[in-house]
């Protein structure tokens, strides 16, 4: 095989990889900006309203906002929570919900998208409420 042909293919592969990395980084940056807006304008207010509704039903939960996420925690069980966070580890960033619940001595954790196939900028208050409503059954 001709060395010139090998070098041409190596250069093409490197150029393709660099372009793909730049495109992925642009998607991650855009999703991060959209997520900041989503978190402050939709997710955090819905979590607070949900916690207030639970308190009205006699169930005490607190809302925490650690860096870049929002978490609903039952009183007296800080290891149990429902959390919303941005997962940008995949090719397409998405908002995921993490649920952690103690079962005896072990902790069971699950993770799923808040809404399947939804982009960060397309999520609504209703999507967050549906997610919380579906996941709270594990805690009551």
Protein Blocks (a to p, Z undefined) as FASTA:
>chain_A
ZZklmmmmmmmmmmmmmmmmmmmmmmmmmmmmmmmmmmmmmmmmmmmmmmmmmmmnopac
dddddehiacdddehiakbccdddddfkbmbdcddddddddehjbccdddddfbghiafk
lpcfklmmmmmmmmmmmmZZ
